[in-house]
Amino acid sequence: MNAVQTTDPRTLADPPAPTGTTDEATTLLERHPLPEPTSWWRAAWASSVLMPYHRLAVVALVANVAVAVAAIAGPGVGPELALGSAVVNLTVAALLRQQHVVNVLFRLATAAPTSWPLSVRRALGKVYHFGGLHVGANLAATAWFGAYCVLVLRAPGSVPPVQVAATIGIVAVALGILAFTPPRVRARHHDLFEVSHRFGGWLLLGLLWVHTVAGSVAGTTPLWAAVALGAVTLSVAWPWLRLRRVPVDVTKPSDHVLVLGFDHGVTPFAGSSTTVARRPLGQWHSFANIASPGRSGFRLTVSRAGDWTGDLVDRPPQHLWVRGVPTAGVGNIDQLFSKVVWVATGSGIGPCLPHLLARTAPARLVWATRSPARTYGDALVEEIRTAQPDAVVWDTRAHGKPDLAALAWAVARDCGAEAVICISNKPTTWDVVSRLEARGMPAYGAIWDS
């Protein structure tokens, strides 16, 4: 049985940081005040409504509308075009979520040297918004399947009855999945969102295979559609083929945080994440991998942020399930810049730390958190201070919450950083990113699209 190492928070003190204290932060804020947005249109363009994720979704939809308009103006939209377009969109949507494809996308985007113009590297840094194409392609696939369903129902006998029934089922399941995807519904019913996507997606694949096999026998479905569906199926199945139950070493520095240690033959790269679960068919959650250079294994930091994470902190596990491979995340884009400022709140330090330890790019850290040592333990705080002796550590218990956008701007201007990467909750991340982008500073942060 793995012992859970705990630390009584009452025995911990928060010694003042050697450098980068709140006093220095105040001086930086006075020296480099946050300016006004460069223009109203830049502020609008930097808003969360118009972020690249949404723009890419619109691009995917517009491309499909263009195909439909061209077909209507020409030979018309027939069953073959509708089915083919649906399959193409579904294939694109599935592959864009495949872990190896995601890693390749990040590798290509971050291959640009820092000598390239900042405008180019700034755009490449938005690679993690590729999920917009996934959303647009899924919406388009559903629309095309709907059109195909209408066309085959209007022409009885054009396809076998089994295909008709499978088509109706495909449209119904797809609409059911989409019902839980709007942001507000997804946030309020996240468990249902996850269940609908996983089990609804598997059911959808089954119906697609019924449709494809029946169509192949009847000669109404082209061979390439079956090949594409095979690629989609392999993409979905691959992470589950790497499913395994692994032991976990647990350190519990406080009732708010759990540090999970893994050493099962995997040493992930800096900027990657691992998906874990208590049960294979239960909830899965992704956390940033913290690998220490020169040592095998890695750690995950889990903070109490909801029912699942709260239960994990209260009932530390001896084993967890993992699946797939370490997958690149937003932090990987740091290597595109000559220097970056990492902005973290609370357990957001987890995704930042592997980059600071591995020194993937010159950086300076801004960490705003409540009682660092009491919450995260002396060992982790000392590791952070060793990696970043000039970090700006803001104790929110002693000084309240800072204006992180203003602080990030001041630190970036002081150290000559080209970009800011913010790891925090959704409102804070989007506030920091949009306000800095509105002032011409390249800024990046998670978009909660997975």
N, C-alpha and C positions, 0 to 999 in steps of 0.2 A: 504493500500500500504506500502510495506517495504521501509524504507528510506535507501539510500546508504550512509554510513558514509565515508567521504573522508577526506584526510589530505593533506594540501598544503605542498609539499615537501620542499618548500623554508623555512618553519618554523622549519624544523628538522635539527638537527646537528648530527654529528657522534662522540659522546664522546669516548675517548679512552677506550678500554676494560680494566678492572681492572687487568686481567692476560691474558696470552696467546696471547700477541700482536705479530705483525710482527717481532719485535726485538727478542722476545723469539724464534720465529720460525727460524730466521736466526741462532741463537745460537744452536738450536737443529740440524739444517742441518749441521753445522760445526762439532758437536759432533758425529753425527751418519750419515756419508755420505752413499749414496746409493752404495752398492757394485756391482761388475760385476755379470752377471748371473752365477749360479753355474755350468752350462754346456750348450753346444749348444743344446743337445737333450731336456733338460728341457725347454729352451727358445722356442724351436719349439713346444713342447707339450703344452705349456702355451699360444700359439698364438690363436687368435680368430678362425682360420681355423680349428684347432683341438680341440676346446673346447668341453666339454661333450655333449652339445646340438647336435652337428654334429656327434659325436661318437654314440650317442643313435639312431639317424636317420639311420646311417649305420648298426647298430645292428639289427634294425627292418627290414631293407631291406635284409640283409644277411639271417636272419631267414626265410624270405619268399622265397628267392632264394633256400635255402636248401630244403624247402618243395617241390618246383617245380622240383628240380633236382632229389629228391628221387622218386617223382611220375613218372618222365620221365624214370628213370631207372627201375621202376617197372611196374605197370599197365598202366601208362600213365596219362596225365592230361585230365580228362573228365569234362563235364559241372558241375557235382555235386561238384567236388573238387574246381573248379574255383569259382563257386558261393559261396560255403561255406567259402573259404579263403577270398573272398572279403567282405563277411558279418562280419566275425571275425575281420578283420582289420578295417573296418568302425566302428564297435562297440567300439573297443579299442580307436580309434582316437577321437570319440565323447565323451566318458566317461572321457578321460584325460583332457578335457576342461570343464567338469562339475564343478561348483564352490564348491559343497560339497566334491567331490572327491579330488579336489585340496587342500582343507583345511585338509582333512584326510591325504593326502600324507605329507603335511608339519608337521602335528601333530605327525605322526609316525617318521619322520626323525629327528625332534627336541626333541624327547623324550629321546635321549641318554644323560646320565649325563656327566658333564665336567670331571669326573674321567676316562672316557674312553680314550684310546690312541688318540693323536691328529690326527694321520693319518686316523683313522676311522671317527672322527668327521669332519675332513676336507672333506672327501668324501661325508658324509651325507649332508654337507652344500650345495652341488651342486644339491640338490633336485629340485630346480627351473628350471633346464635344462630338466625336463620331457617332455617339448614341442617337443624335438627331436623325441621322440617316436610317438607323434601325427603326425609329418610331415612324418616320415618313414612309419607309418601305412596308412596314406592317400595316399601316392604314391603307396604303395603296393596294396591297395584296388582298385585304378584306373587301375593298371596293370592287376589285376585279373578280374575285370569287362570287360576290353578290351579282355582278353583271352576268357572269357565266351561268349562275343558277337561274336567273331570269330567262336567259336565252335558251337553255335546255328545256325549261318548263314550257316555254312557248312553242317548242318543236318536239312534241311527243314522239318517241321512237328514235330520236337522233342519237341517243346514247342508251346503253343498257339501264334497266331500272335500278340496279345496284349502284351505278354511278350517280344517278339522280338522287337516291337516298343519301349517299355519301356526301354529295355536294351540299344538300340541305343541312346535313349535320355539320359540315365544315363551316358554313356560314354562321350557324347558330352558336357553335363553340367559339369561333373567332369574335363574334359580337359579345359573348359572355366574358371573354378575357378582356376585351377593350373596355367593358363597363367599369372595371376596377383600375383603369390606368390614369384617369384624370388626377392631377396632383392632389386636390383636396380629398377626393375619395380614397386615393392611395394612402395619404397620410393618416386618415381617420380609420381605415380598415386595412392596415398593412398586412396583417396575417392573411386575410382573404385575398389580397392582391398576390401575395407569394404563392398561396395554394392554387389560385386560379391559373397563374402563369405556369406553374410546374405541372400540375395534373391536367389542366386544360390543354397545355402544350403537348403533353404526351398523347392525350385523346385525339387532338388534332392531327398529330403525326399518324396515328393508327387509321383514322378516317382517310387521310391522304393516300396511305398505302392501299387501302381498300379501293379507292377511286382509281389509283394508278394501275393496279393489277387488273381490275375489271376493264379499264380502258385499253390496256395493252392487249388483252385477250380479244377484245372486240375491234381493235385497230383504230380506236378513237383518241388514244393518247400517244404522243410521240415518244420515242425511246429516250430522247434527251431529257424529258421531264422526269422519267424514272431515275436517270443518272443524277439529276439535280436533287431529287428527293433523297437519294442515297447519301449525297453530300450533307444535306440538312440533318439527316438522321445520325450520321457519324459525328457531326458537329455537336449535336445535343447529347449523344451518348458518351462521348470521349471523357468528359470530367468524371462521369459515374463509373467508368471503367477503371479509374484510379482512386476509387473510394477505399478508405482504410480507417481502421480504429487505432489510434496511437496514444501512448501514455503522455501524461502532462505533469510537469513539475510546477507547483503553484506557490507564489509568494503573494501575501496579502498585506501590503503596507498600511492599509486603512480600510474602513468599511465602505469606501467609495471606489477603490481601485483594486484590480487583480492583475498580477503579472503572470502570464502563462509561458512556461518554457517547453520547447519542443526540440527533440534531437532524435529524429527517426530517419536519418540519412538524407535529409533535404537541407541545404543551406541556400536560402533564397537571395536574390540580388536586391540591392538597395532600391527602394521605391516600389517594391512588389507587395502584394497582399495575399493572405490565405483565408479561405472560407472554411468555417468550422461549424459544427452542430453537435448537440447532445445525442440526437437520433437521426439516422439517415433521411427519414421522411418527415422530420420535423422542421423547425425554423433553421435556416442557414444565415450566418452573419459573416461579413468580411472585415478583417482587421489588418492593419499595416504590419509587415514583418520587420522586426528589429534584429538584424544580424550583427554580431560583433566581429570585426575584421580579425582573421586568424583563428577563429573558433568555429566549430561545427554547430549546427542547430540555429535556433532563433527564438525570439520572444514576441509575445503579443501583449499589449496593455489594453485592459478592458475596464471601462468606467461605467458606473451605474447611470444609465441613460434611458432606461425603459424596463418593461417587465422581464424580457429575456436576459438582458445584461444584469439587471438587478438580481435575478434568481441565480445567475452564474456567480456573482460576487458573494451572495449569501450562502450558496451551496457549491463551493469549489469542486470542480470535477477531477477525477483521477485519470479519466480517458476522454478524448473527444474524437469525433469523426472529422476527417479532412477529405477533400476531393479536388481533382484537377491539379493544376500546376500553379506556382506563384505567378501572379498576373500584374502587369505594369499598371501604375496609377499616375495621378496628376503630378506627383512629386518628381517623376523622371524628367520632366522638362527643365529642371534646374541646370542641366548640362548644356543647354542652349545659350546660357548667358555667362558673361565674364564674372559676375557676382550677383547673388540673390539675397534677399531678406526673407527669412522664414518667419511667419507670424503664426503663433499657436496659442490656443486657449485650452486650459485644462489638459485632458488626455490627448488633445491634438498634437502634443509633443511626440506621441508615438510614431506617426508617419514622418515627422521631421528628423527624429534621432538617427535612423539608419543612414541618412544622407550626411548628417554632421559627423558621424563616426567614420564613414567611408570616405569623407571629403570628396564627394562626387562633383562638387563645384565650390569655389570660394563663397563663403556665406557668413551672414550674421543673424543671430536668433533674437526674436522678440517673443517672450513667453509670459502671458498673463494668466495667472492661476491663483487659486486660493491656498495659502499656506503650503508651499511646494513640498517641504520635507515632511510635514505632518500627513500630507495626502499621498505622496508618491514614495516616501522613504528616502533616507539619507543616501543609500547606495545609488539610486537612479539619479537623484539630484546632483550628486558628486560626479557621476558619469557625464551628465549634461554640462556641468561647469568645466570639466576637464576638456571636453570636446569644443566648448565655446566659452573661453574665459572672458570674452568681451560681450557676452549675451546681456540683453536688457531683460531682466526678470522683474515683473510687476506683480506684487502680492496684492490680489484684489481684496483680501480680507482686511489688510491694513490700509489700503489706499483707494478702495472702490474700483469700479471698472473704468479703464482708460478709453479714450477715443482711439481705437486701434488703427483706423485709416490714417489719422493724423500722425500717430506714432510711427507707423510703417513708413510713411512719407519722409518723416524727419530722419529716421535711421538710414533709409535708402540714400537720401541726399548726403548724409554725413559720411557714409562709407563708400559712396560711389557705385551702389548696386544698380543693375540694369532692370531688375524685375523684382516683384514681390509674390510669394506663394503663401496663401493663407489656409490654414487647417483649423477649422472651428466648426461650430454648428451652422445650420443653413442661413439663418438671418444675418449672423455676424459675417460669415464668409461672403455672401452676396453683397452686403453693405460695403465691406472693405474693397472687394474687387471692383464693383461698379463705381465707387467714389474715386479710386485711384485711376481706373481707366479713363474716367471723365476728365482727368487732369493730365493725361498723356503718359501715365506710368503703366507699363505692362504689368498686369496682375492676374493671378490665376488661383483657382480654388475649386473644390469638388462641386458637382452639379446634381448629385443625388438622383441619378437616372438608372440605377441598376437594382 
